[in-house]
Amino acid sequence: MVAKYPTAESVTLLDAKLHNPPAGAKKLLLLTNYGILTIGTFDPDSHAAWGYLPKIPQSVKDRLRYK
């Protein structure tokens, strides 16, 4: 059976109340206080959790650059 909401163990969001995001980070995965996942700059009044961006395989980068 396929999960309704498949998740990857390698992507983890950190609770913003317990873990401060890296100072000066311009792009993070962010979970808003409304449960919407976005990419951007952390705002403690708007975001409940944050995470590092996933790594993109070089083969995908190459395909995206040379289309």
Stockholm file with secondary structure:
# STOCKHOLM 1.0

chainA/1-67         MVAKYPTAESVTLLDAKLHNPPAGAKKLLLLTNYGILTIGTFDPDSHAAWGYLPKIPQSVKDRLRYK
#=GR chainA/1-67 SS CCCSSCCCTTCCCEETTTSCCCTTCSCEEEEETTSCEEEECCCTTTEEEEECCCCCCHHHHHHHHTC
#=GC SS_cons        CCCSSCCCTTCCCEETTTSCCCTTCSCEEEEETTSCEEEECCCTTTEEEEECCCCCCHHHHHHHHTC
//
